[in-house]
Amino acid sequence: MMQDSLTLDLFHAARGYQDRVTRHLSHALRSRHGITLSPAQLSFLSVLICGENTASGVARRAGVSRQAAQRQATALAQEGYLALAQDPARRNQSLITFTAAGGRLMALCREILAAWDADLLPEAETLRRAAAIMASALPE
């Protein structure tokens, strides 16, 4: 008999929730605002930090190869949501930043997500505690 694992249950629950959020967000953007972005593109955008990002840093946070991160960044730059510039400190790296259109897109996504938060409000404190526990459970 295989041992139960709370860590594995949480992993699958978090992964499933992320997949549902990006699918629903993709649909909401398309149907309400005419913005066509795939769940994978939205997932990629979600790991970007404000300011400068590098493909290797984004790849680490997204769990993909640096080449895959660079391809996704290039595609989103062609859509006008990201800007790419050569990193003066590391010639083989690109700096990835949000454009003004990318900033507006992210604000719109946060607005949509905030509206969905209403369903979570009854358990908000429990979910915040759970998120904090999960964040500290396995140190880097």
CORCOR-V490986 format. One record per pair of residues at least 24 apart in sequence whose C-alpha atoms are under 10 Angstrom apart, sorted by sequence separation. I is the first residue (numbers start at 0). J is the second residue. D is the distance in whole Angstrom. If there is no record, write none. Layout:
i->I j->J d->D
i->I j->J d->D
//
This chain:
i->18 j->42 d->8
i->21 j->45 d->9
i->69 j->93 d->8
i->72 j->96 d->9
i->80 j->104 d->8
i->17 j->42 d->8
i->43 j->68 d->8
i->76 j->101 d->9
i->80 j->105 d->9
i->69 j->95 d->9
i->75 j->101 d->9
i->44 j->71 d->9
i->65 j->92 d->10
i->43 j->71 d->7
i->44 j->72 d->9
i->43 j->72 d->8
i->54 j->83 d->10
i->53 j->83 d->9
i->40 j->71 d->7
i->44 j->75 d->9
i->51 j->82 d->10
i->52 j->83 d->10
i->53 j->84 d->10
i->39 j->71 d->9
i->40 j->72 d->9
i->43 j->75 d->10
i->51 j->83 d->10
i->53 j->85 d->10
i->51 j->84 d->10
i->53 j->86 d->8
i->40 j->74 d->9
i->41 j->75 d->10
i->52 j->86 d->10
i->40 j->75 d->8
i->51 j->86 d->10
i->44 j->80 d->9
i->53 j->89 d->10
i->44 j->81 d->9
i->55 j->92 d->8
i->54 j->92 d->7
i->55 j->93 d->9
i->57 j->95 d->9
i->36 j->75 d->9
i->53 j->92 d->7
i->54 j->93 d->7
i->55 j->94 d->10
i->52 j->92 d->10
i->53 j->93 d->6
i->54 j->94 d->7
i->52 j->93 d->8
i->53 j->94 d->5
i->54 j->95 d->7
i->36 j->78 d->10
i->51 j->93 d->10
i->52 j->94 d->6
i->53 j->95 d->6
i->51 j->94 d->6
i->52 j->95 d->5
i->53 j->96 d->9
i->50 j->94 d->9
i->51 j->95 d->6
i->52 j->96 d->6
i->50 j->95 d->8
i->51 j->96 d->5
i->52 j->97 d->9
i->49 j->95 d->10
i->50 j->96 d->6
i->51 j->97 d->8
i->48 j->95 d->10
i->49 j->96 d->7
i->50 j->97 d->8
i->47 j->95 d->9
i->48 j->96 d->8
i->49 j->97 d->7
i->47 j->96 d->8
i->48 j->97 d->9
i->47 j->97 d->9
i->44 j->97 d->9
i->49 j->102 d->9
i->44 j->101 d->9
i->44 j->104 d->10
i->45 j->105 d->9
i->44 j->105 d->8
i->45 j->108 d->10
i->41 j->105 d->9
i->41 j->108 d->9
i->34 j->104 d->9
i->32 j->107 d->9
i->28 j->104 d->9
i->28 j->107 d->9
i->28 j->108 d->8
i->27 j->108 d->9
i->25 j->108 d->9
i->28 j->111 d->9
i->24 j->108 d->7
i->27 j->111 d->8
i->24 j->109 d->10
i->24 j->111 d->8
i->23 j->111 d->10
i->24 j->112 d->8
i->23 j->112 d->10
i->20 j->112 d->8
i->20 j->115 d->10
i->13 j->130 d->10
i->9 j->129 d->10
i->10 j->133 d->10
i->9 j->133 d->9
i->6 j->133 d->9
i->6 j->136 d->9
//
